[in-house]
Amino acid sequence: MQDYRELHRSSIADPEAFWLNEAGRIDWGRPPTIALDHSRPPFARWFPDGTTNLCANAVDRWAASRPYEPALICVSTETDTEKTYSFAELLDQVTAWAAAFQSLGVGRGDRVLIYMPMIAEAVFAMLACARIGAVHTVVFGGFASGALAARIDDATPTLIVAADAGSRMGRVIPYKPLLDEALGMADHRPSKVMIVDRGLAPVHWAHHDVEANALVDACRHVEVAPADLPSDHPSYILYTSGTTGKPKGVQRDTGGHAVALAASMKHIFFGEPGGVFFATSDIGWVVGHSYIVYGPLIAGMATIVYEGAPIRPDPGIFWKLVERHRVSTMFTAPTALRLLKKEDPAHLARYDCSSLKALFVAGEPLDESTSSWIADSLGVPILDNYWQTETGWPILTVCRGLTDVEPRLGSPGLPAYGFDVRLVDEVTGEPVPVGEKGVIAIATPLPPGCLSTIWNDDARFVKTYFQSIPGKMLYSTFDWGVQDTDGYTFILGRTDDVINVAGHRLGTREIEEAISTHPAVADVAVVGAHDDIKGQTPVAFVVLRGALAAGDELAQAIIQAVAREIGALAKPTSVNFVDSLPKTRSGKVLRRALQAVWEGRDPGDLTTIDDASALTAIYALRDARTMATKA
Ligand code: PRX
């Protein structure tokens, strides 16, 4: 075990030595001789003279050394199916998929948009892209046509890969009609669309549609060697929400990404070849990219790809999978644990979870009662970790593979090696004293594995992340935090208009724009309101045009507009009709004041408010709601 402080200090003081050493964890075509090119800050090019391939590291190297060991364990409680692929079988599948992509004209650097449920083919498609140097962009299956169309136009994919349908809580959700609708809305046209027909929903075949299984079968036994790619070759784009309505395409490289994940598996996630990793996220989110697909496979572990809910067929399903597959590391979100605790905590006791070394949780704050419950029930360390789509791996955690730092309840931990974390004043950019609230910032260079830029928009990358803290070249996480005297950081919520619904990151601006598509809406503000299970849920305040009558029917139509534009996950739980919104004199909606009043907190300084009556109306709404709840 190493001394945490010394380890962290050396990773920051001499990143070159630290990361060249870590680079030895992966296979290279041409091994790098230098770790970092930081000649154009804030852009950081990691391992600039190295060449490698993510798929070769995730699949080929293990297919050679442990071919018959499990690689993908695909379980669906929606279709009652289970299938395990060994590393050798995974290699066969991925190679055939790569050949199929090439036969459709997909080449190096081309984008492939993947709109799929949690099935093996989604992982084959991702790894096939990595194999040939195509850039995948996975769109979460819960997103609807509006969100999908925006991503199609931004990423301009050559190929789209989709399935006929997904399934949630036993209900089939057809994907193909949503995709067709999105293609109708988008300006960009992909050359081809590959459809995995699971036989769940009828498919209307269009001229550009290709049936995936037949094509892949025809491509079996075609040799496709992994492309030896420059380290900074883009491996993927993953869209995430921010302050504006337009999602940002977080772009990641190849070599830095592989090294960062290999290192995190070793130092943070107890990842050893032969182990079994179970992350309950979805491939549509960053946890799915890093810790369902790439991280575990790069570490030579089997990974569970689970299509299903945490509570179906019963709230014991996670633990049943842990027992059956001897899971060594599990990763979930606090929301899922809160749900299991509420449903029936006794389910856990029915299963033998002794294979587990630790349970990792991330994505949203872990409350103490959930943390204590799950720690007592499982008898293993519960290790919180704080990070973002942008960073790709934990910023704050306890690195149990390297040091004996103890976790502290309520805090995700200390800065991981490579992250020079500073808590700063939002106005001056100066460090805040211990115990005071500040913006969580990271000094440049960001370590390997973090975003290299925003797809197609270097200027937005620099402006959004590195110019929001005045006068300093610091990366802003857009999260508030506070540090204790030992350096443990506690997360206090976002500084921007992003909300966190059941661990899903959503932009309130995007939801507002979706609501504004309804012709009756003149003005709207959306805020995240506290929810005991989901952490937050969207609540909308709507001003109607002219003398339109507010009512349940209109509220439902507005909710449906959100479901249609973004997806069911963003639906407001409450739509409130108001005469006006509390705004500053310059017309900016005081969302934080709205949220505070709605949650029964003090709205703080209101001297900038233009029309105080707007807030009075919100107080009245809140009081009416409180009375209704009491009744
Ligand atoms: O606000 C923080 C919250 O989730 C945001 C990032 O969400 P996303 O890009 O979806 O990446 C999730 C990766 C796990 C952060 O800006 N967040 C993430 N982890 C934690 C957290 N809040 C509190 N505690 C955490 N452990």
Residues whose N, C-alpha, C, O or C-beta is under 5 A from the ligand:
A	BS01	PRX	V361 A362 G363 E364 P365 L366 D384 N385 Y386 W387 Q388 T389 P412 T477 D479 I491 G503 R505
